[in-house]
Amino acid sequence: METAFRGGAPKTDRTRSTFVFGNVFFHLHSVRTHRWSLRWATTWGLGMATFAAFVITLVTGILLMFYYKPFPDVAYQSIKDIHFVVPTGRFMRNIHRWAGNVMVVTVILHMARAFYTAAYRKPREFNWLMGMALLVVTLGLSFTGYLLPWDQLAYWAITIGANIAASPQEVTNALGITQHFDPGGLQRLILLGSDTVGPEALIRFYLLHVMILPLVLALIVAVHFWRIRKDGGLARPVDADQRVGPITGTYPVFTEQPKKTYQLAAIVRGKTAAVGKGPEATVPSMPHLFYGELAVLMLTTLICVALALLSDAPLKELANPMVPENPAKAPWYFLGLQELVSFSAFMGGIGIPTIVLLGLGLIPYLDRETEGTGEWFGGPGGKKLAMRSLLVGFGASLAIESFVIHFGWLREWFPHIPQLVITAINPGTLLTLAYGAYSVWCVKKYSSTRAGAMALFTCFLCGFIVLTVIGTYFRGPNWVFYWSPSQWPGH
């Protein structure tokens, strides 16, 4: 033990700081943490909860790999063995599935937290992009894991995903150029390795799920954590020191005589946010921050275990390409997209998601304001703007969906209307334009880019929720709207 922990138990602020600084796993943290960052209301532990869920999926996924066989003729049977024969196999599969869902939820909430506290602003622009990459890879991990059970649910959900990948053909077919230029077909071929969902697709999804995407995600997480430290910790108001009040019970360790000199580091002034700042209003990360992180880790584990005990991971009949599921539904986090895809495959599956991602990526570079940084709903408009945007976001999506469900759309009214018109003018594009127009109005009303960004982000979040709920609970066979599954037509 002495060879592993050479400094002994950390008992003073200096040895606690040295413990963090010299530990390969902990040195991504700063040795001291601002007390504003330790408030629960600052982050609600969402970043740590996401990391905890990732660790749980990683550990349980490795255990499942001992029994899973990634070949169509045995994959389903191996999942049944895990579920019914392998000791604790059902529990491991359940907790793996629920931890993956918890990770999707927490990474979305974590991103929303960063946005509503304006934590994307300078110097954190790059880390915001890392957070976006984290969201995309997390969705990719969940999606690729969906096919592995090789049951009816998985097979037809992946078929929908492959059709979305091929959706640019909606435009190229209308233009009559698919035989010369077919990006949709290429995307589908890269995804499946074949024209249909088969053995090639299963082995690709398996490799992506157990090797490539976890490595990419681990790299992104490491860079994300490292950038938090290099950018001066979590975003906080300029008067955060005054808000948390004077510190008591600790002493400023940096005023002690240093035990080491760092040569060039002593004469070259760096550019990080911590340069030139003292330890005021900070406390040692060990134990204050680590205890908080440990609490979030335990709470996340408890939630995953409870969900795993209450609900089993689904397993339907063996995949049968000759018997399509009706309705065939994508994973819940893609059901909002599936609702849009039902209007236009290209705009719903490729066009609108690309616009949203580009907008999210540009926000840190367009918003150069400083008011409200580090505060919930900070900036011009504040909470009132957020509440108004909630009403607009929910109201617009519900109004457009209600209209389409009751009266149909252009294809029903004009059966011979050109496909390009349907692609350009559909409920999804109208909803996007309505949100965009409201955002521009907010920019002018408040003379603030931040106000427009908060309006647009809130509206799209509301639209995502409404479309996901409708796709999950109110769409039945042939994607027809039903108030209840009991109204579905019988066979």
C-alpha positions in Angstrom: 0.0 0.0 0.0 2.9 2.4 0.8 4.3 1.9 -2.7 0.9 2.7 -4.3 0.1 5.7 -2.0 3.5 7.1 -1.3 2.3 10.3 0.4 0.2 8.5 3.0 -3.3 9.5 3.9 -4.1 13.1 2.9 -4.7 15.0 6.1 -3.9 18.6 5.3 -4.9 20.9 2.5 -1.4 20.6 1.1 -1.4 16.7 1.0 -5.0 16.7 -0.3 -3.9 18.9 -3.2 -0.8 16.8 -3.8 -3.1 13.7 -3.8 -5.2 15.1 -6.6 -2.3 16.6 -8.5 -0.3 13.3 -8.5 -3.1 10.8 -9.1 -3.4 9.6 -12.7 -7.2 9.2 -12.4 -7.9 12.4 -10.4 -5.5 14.9 -11.9 -8.1 15.9 -14.6 -9.6 17.8 -11.6 -8.3 21.1 -10.4 -6.7 20.7 -6.9 -9.1 23.3 -5.7 -12.8 23.9 -6.6 -14.7 27.2 -6.4 -17.6 26.9 -3.9 -20.1 28.1 -6.5 -19.4 24.9 -8.5 -20.2 22.8 -5.4 -23.8 24.2 -5.1 -26.3 21.5 -6.2 -28.3 24.1 -8.1 -25.2 24.9 -10.2 -25.2 21.6 -12.1 -27.6 19.2 -10.3 -24.8 16.6 -10.9 -25.9 15.9 -14.4 -22.4 15.7 -15.9 -21.3 13.3 -13.2 -24.5 11.3 -13.6 -23.8 10.9 -17.3 -20.3 9.7 -16.6 -21.6 7.3 -14.0 -24.2 5.9 -16.4 -21.4 5.4 -19.0 -19.3 3.5 -16.5 -22.2 1.3 -15.6 -23.0 0.5 -19.2 -19.3 -0.2 -19.9 -18.9 -2.6 -17.0 -22.2 -4.5 -17.6 -21.5 -4.5 -21.4 -18.2 -6.2 -20.9 -19.9 -8.8 -18.7 -22.6 -9.4 -21.4 -19.9 -9.9 -24.0 -18.8 -13.1 -22.3 -22.1 -14.7 -23.5 -23.3 -12.8 -26.5 -22.6 -14.1 -30.0 -22.8 -11.5 -32.9 -24.2 -13.8 -35.6 -27.9 -13.8 -36.8 -28.4 -17.6 -36.3 -27.2 -17.5 -32.7 -27.5 -13.9 -31.5 -31.2 -14.2 -30.5 -30.5 -17.5 -28.7 -27.5 -16.1 -26.8 -29.7 -13.2 -25.6 -32.3 -15.7 -24.4 -29.6 -17.6 -22.6 -28.4 -14.4 -20.9 -32.0 -13.6 -20.0 -33.2 -17.0 -18.8 -30.1 -19.2 -18.1 -27.0 -17.3 -17.1 -27.0 -16.5 -13.4 -27.8 -12.8 -12.9 -27.8 -12.5 -16.7 -31.3 -10.9 -16.8 -30.3 -8.4 -14.1 -27.1 -7.5 -16.0 -29.0 -7.0 -19.3 -31.7 -5.0 -17.5 -29.2 -2.6 -15.8 -27.2 -2.3 -19.1 -30.3 -1.2 -20.9 -31.5 1.1 -18.2 -28.1 2.7 -17.7 -28.0 3.4 -21.4 -31.4 5.1 -21.3 -30.4 7.1 -18.2 -27.3 8.2 -20.0 -29.3 9.5 -23.0 -31.6 11.4 -20.6 -28.8 12.9 -18.5 -26.7 13.9 -21.4 -29.7 15.9 -22.9 -30.4 17.5 -19.5 -26.7 18.2 -19.0 -26.6 20.0 -22.4 -29.7 22.0 -21.5 -28.1 23.0 -18.2 -25.0 24.2 -19.9 -27.1 26.2 -22.4 -29.4 27.8 -19.8 -26.5 28.9 -17.7 -24.7 30.3 -20.8 -21.8 28.0 -20.0 -20.9 27.8 -23.7 -19.5 31.3 -23.8 -15.8 32.2 -24.2 -13.5 30.5 -23.3 -15.7 27.4 -23.4 -16.8 27.3 -27.0 -14.7 24.3 -27.9 -16.0 22.4 -24.8 -19.6 23.1 -26.0 -18.7 21.4 -29.2 -17.3 18.5 -27.3 -20.6 18.3 -25.4 -22.5 18.1 -28.7 -20.2 15.3 -29.9 -20.9 13.5 -26.6 -24.6 13.7 -27.3 -24.2 12.4 -30.9 -22.0 9.5 -29.9 -24.3 8.6 -26.9 -27.2 8.4 -29.3 -25.1 6.3 -31.7 -24.1 3.9 -28.9 -27.7 3.4 -27.9 -28.8 3.0 -31.5 -26.2 0.4 -32.4 -27.0 -1.6 -29.3 -30.6 -1.8 -30.4 -30.0 -4.4 -33.1 -27.9 -6.8 -31.1 -30.9 -8.9 -29.6 -31.9 -9.7 -33.2 -35.6 -9.8 -32.4 -38.5 -8.3 -34.3 -38.3 -5.0 -32.3 -34.6 -4.6 -33.1 -34.8 -5.7 -36.7 -37.5 -3.3 -37.8 -36.3 -0.4 -35.7 -32.9 -0.6 -37.5 -34.7 -1.0 -40.8 -36.3 2.4 -40.1 -32.9 3.9 -39.2 -31.5 2.5 -42.5 -34.4 4.1 -44.4 -33.7 7.4 -42.8 -30.0 7.1 -43.8 -31.2 6.6 -47.4 -33.7 9.5 -47.3 -31.6 11.8 -49.6 -33.0 9.6 -52.3 -36.3 11.4 -51.8 -34.7 14.4 -53.4 -32.4 12.7 -55.9 -35.3 10.5 -57.1 -37.5 13.6 -57.6 -34.7 15.2 -59.6 -34.0 12.0 -61.5 -30.3 11.8 -60.7 -30.2 8.9 -58.3 -28.4 6.6 -60.8 -25.6 9.2 -61.1 -25.5 10.7 -57.6 -26.9 8.7 -54.7 -25.6 9.8 -51.3 -28.6 8.2 -49.6 -27.8 4.8 -51.0 -24.2 5.2 -50.1 -25.1 6.1 -46.5 -27.3 3.1 -46.2 -24.7 0.8 -47.7 -22.0 2.1 -45.2 -24.4 1.6 -42.3 -25.6 -1.9 -43.2 -22.8 -3.2 -45.3 -25.5 -4.6 -47.6 -28.8 -3.7 -49.2 -30.7 -5.3 -46.3 -30.4 -5.7 -42.5 -28.5 -8.9 -42.3 -25.3 -10.5 -40.9 -23.1 -7.7 -42.3 -25.2 -5.1 -40.4 -25.1 -7.1 -37.2 -21.3 -7.4 -37.1 -20.9 -3.7 -38.0 -23.3 -2.6 -35.3 -21.6 -5.0 -32.8 -18.1 -3.5 -33.5 -19.4 0.0 -33.4 -21.2 -0.7 -30.1 -18.5 -2.6 -28.2 -15.3 -1.1 -29.5 -15.3 2.0 -31.8 -18.0 4.2 -30.2 -16.9 3.5 -26.6 -13.3 4.4 -27.4 -14.5 7.6 -29.1 -16.8 8.4 -26.2 -14.0 7.8 -23.7 -11.7 10.1 -25.6 -14.4 12.8 -25.8 -15.1 12.5 -22.1 -11.4 12.9 -21.2 -11.1 16.0 -23.4 -14.4 17.4 -22.0 -13.1 17.0 -18.4 -9.7 18.3 -19.3 -11.2 21.4 -20.9 -13.3 22.1 -17.9 -10.1 22.4 -15.8 -8.2 24.4 -18.5 -11.1 26.8 -18.9 -11.1 27.7 -15.2 -13.7 25.3 -13.9 -17.5 25.6 -14.3 -18.9 28.9 -15.6 -20.0 31.2 -12.7 -21.1 34.8 -12.4 -18.5 37.5 -12.1 -19.6 38.2 -8.6 -19.6 34.6 -7.5 -17.0 35.3 -4.8 -19.3 37.8 -3.1 -22.4 35.5 -3.5 -20.8 32.5 -1.7 -19.5 34.8 1.0 -16.2 34.7 2.9 -14.5 31.3 3.4 -14.0 29.9 6.9 -12.2 26.9 8.3 -9.5 26.6 5.7 -6.4 28.5 4.8 -4.9 29.6 1.5 -2.4 26.9 0.7 -0.7 28.8 -2.1 0.7 31.3 0.4 2.9 28.5 2.0 6.4 28.2 0.9 6.4 25.9 -2.2 8.3 22.6 -2.0 9.1 22.6 -5.7 10.0 25.0 -8.5 8.9 24.5 -12.0 11.6 26.2 -14.0 10.0 27.5 -17.2 6.6 27.4 -15.6 7.9 29.9 -13.0 8.8 32.5 -15.6 6.4 31.9 -18.5 2.9 33.3 -18.0 0.2 31.0 -19.3 -3.2 31.8 -20.8 -5.5 29.6 -18.8 -8.4 31.1 -16.8 -6.6 30.3 -13.5 -3.5 32.3 -14.2 -3.2 35.3 -11.8 -6.0 34.1 -9.5 -5.5 33.1 -5.9 -7.4 30.5 -3.9 -10.1 32.9 -2.7 -13.6 31.3 -2.4 -12.2 27.9 -3.3 -11.8 24.7 -1.3 -9.7 21.6 -1.8 -11.3 19.2 -4.4 -10.4 16.4 -2.0 -12.7 15.8 -0.2 -15.4 18.4 -1.1 -15.8 17.8 -4.8 -15.0 14.1 -4.6 -17.7 13.5 -2.0 -20.3 15.2 -4.2 -19.2 13.2 -7.2 -19.3 10.0 -5.2 -22.9 10.8 -4.0 -24.0 11.3 -7.6 -22.3 8.1 -8.7 -24.1 6.2 -5.9 -27.5 7.8 -6.7 -27.2 7.0 -10.4 -26.3 3.4 -9.6 -29.3 3.2 -7.3 -31.6 4.5 -9.9 -30.3 2.1 -12.5 -30.6 -0.9 -10.2 -34.1 0.1 -9.1 -35.2 0.4 -12.8 -33.5 -2.9 -13.6 -35.4 -4.7 -10.8 -38.8 -3.1 -11.8 -38.7 -3.6 -15.6 -37.1 -6.1 -17.9 -35.4 -5.2 -21.1 -37.8 -6.1 -24.0 -37.2 -9.3 -26.1 -39.8 -10.1 -28.8 -39.9 -12.9 -31.3 -36.9 -13.8 -33.4 -36.4 -11.3 -36.2 -38.4 -12.2 -39.3 -37.8 -10.1 -42.5 -41.0 -11.5 -44.0 -43.3 -10.3 -41.2 -42.9 -6.5 -40.6 -43.8 -5.0 -37.3 -46.8 -2.6 -37.5 -46.3 -0.1 -36.1 -42.5 -0.4 -36.4 -41.1 2.1 -34.0 -37.5 3.5 -33.5 -36.0 3.8 -30.0 -37.9 6.4 -28.0 -35.2 9.1 -28.4 -35.7 8.9 -32.2 -39.5 8.8 -32.2 -39.7 12.6 -32.6 -37.6 12.2 -35.7 -39.8 9.3 -36.9 -42.8 11.6 -36.5 -41.1 14.2 -38.8 -40.0 11.4 -41.2 -43.6 10.5 -41.6 -44.1 13.9 -43.3 -40.8 13.9 -45.2 -38.0 11.4 -44.9 -35.3 13.7 -46.0 -36.3 16.8 -44.0 -37.3 14.8 -40.9 -34.3 12.5 -40.9 -31.5 14.6 -42.4 -32.5 18.2 -43.2 -34.0 19.5 -39.9 -31.5 17.6 -37.6 -28.6 19.0 -39.6 -30.0 22.5 -39.2 -30.4 22.0 -35.5 -26.9 20.7 -35.0 -25.4 23.6 -37.1 -27.4 26.1 -35.0 -26.2 24.6 -31.8 -22.6 24.6 -32.9 -22.7 28.3 -34.0 -24.4 29.6 -30.9 -21.1 30.1 -28.9 -19.6 32.0 -31.7 -22.6 34.2 -32.4 -23.4 35.0 -28.7 -20.6 37.3 -27.6 -22.5 38.9 -24.7 -21.4 38.5 -21.1 -24.6 39.3 -19.1 -25.9 36.3 -17.1 -23.0 34.0 -17.6 -23.1 31.2 -15.0 -26.7 32.0 -14.0 -29.8 29.9 -14.8 -31.7 31.7 -17.6 -29.1 34.5 -17.4 -29.2 37.2 -20.0 -31.8 39.6 -21.4 -35.3 38.3 -20.9 -34.4 35.8 -18.2 -37.0 33.5 -16.8 -39.9 35.4 -18.4 -38.4 34.8 -21.9 -37.9 31.1 -21.1 -41.6 30.8 -19.9 -42.9 32.6 -23.0 -40.7 30.4 -25.2 -42.2 27.3 -23.5 -45.7 28.5 -24.4 -44.6 29.2 -28.0 -42.7 25.9 -28.3 -45.5 23.7 -27.0 -48.2 25.7 -28.6 -46.8 25.8 -32.1 -46.0 22.1 -32.2 -49.3 21.1 -30.8 -51.2 23.4 -33.2 -49.4 22.1 -36.3 -49.7 18.4 -35.2 -53.4 18.8 -34.4 -54.1 20.4 -37.8 -52.3 17.6 -39.6 -53.9 14.9 -37.7 -57.4 16.3 -38.3 -57.1 17.6 -41.8 -54.2 15.8 -43.3 -51.5 17.5 -45.5 -50.7 18.3 -49.1 -50.4 14.7 -50.3 -54.0 13.9 -49.1 -55.4 17.1 -50.7 -53.4 17.0 -54.0 -52.4 13.4 -54.8 -50.3 14.4 -57.8 -48.4 17.2 -56.1 -44.6 17.0 -56.9 -42.5 15.3 -54.3 -40.1 18.3 -54.1 -43.0 20.4 -52.9 -43.8 17.9 -50.2 -40.1 17.9 -49.2 -39.9 21.7 -49.0 -43.4 22.4 -47.5 -44.3 20.0 -44.7 -45.3 20.3 -41.0 -41.6 19.8 -39.9 -40.3 22.7 -42.0 -43.3 24.9 -41.1 -42.6 24.2 -37.4 -38.9 25.1 -37.9 -39.8 28.3 -39.7 -42.2 29.3 -36.9 -39.5 28.7 -34.3 -37.0 30.6 -36.3 -39.4 33.6 -36.8 -40.1 33.7 -33.1 -36.3 33.6 -32.4 -35.7 36.6 -34.8 -38.5 38.5 -33.1 -36.8 37.9 -29.7 -33.4 39.1 -31.0 -35.0 42.4 -32.1 -37.1 42.8 -29.0 -34.3 42.4 -26.6 -31.4 43.5 -28.9 -29.7 40.3 -27.8 -28.4 37.3 -29.6 -28.6 35.4 -26.3 -32.3 36.1 -26.1 -32.9 34.7 -29.6 -30.7 31.6 -28.9 -32.6 30.9 -25.7 -35.9 31.2 -27.4 -34.9 28.9 -30.3 -33.3 26.3 -28.0 -36.4 26.2 -25.7 -38.8 25.9 -28.7 -36.9 23.0 -30.2 -36.7 21.3 -26.8 -40.5 21.6 -26.6 -41.0 20.4 -30.1 -38.8 17.4 -29.4 -40.9 16.5 -26.3 -44.3 16.9 -28.1 -43.2 14.9 -31.1 -41.6 12.2 -29.0 -44.8 11.8 -26.8 -47.0 11.6 -29.9 -44.7 9.1 -31.6 -44.5 7.0 -28.4 -48.1 6.9 -27.2 -50.4 8.0 -30.0 -49.2 6.4 -33.2 -50.5 3.0 -34.1 -50.6 0.7 -37.2 -49.6 2.5 -40.4 -48.5 5.4 -38.2 -52.2 6.5 -37.8 -53.1 8.6 -34.7 -55.0 6.8 -31.9 -55.9 8.1 -28.5 -55.3 4.6 -27.0 -53.8 1.3 -28.2 -57.3 -0.2 -27.4 -58.5 1.6 -30.5 -56.0 -0.1 -32.8 -57.8 -2.2 -35.5 -57.9 -6.0 -34.7 -56.8 -8.7 -37.0 
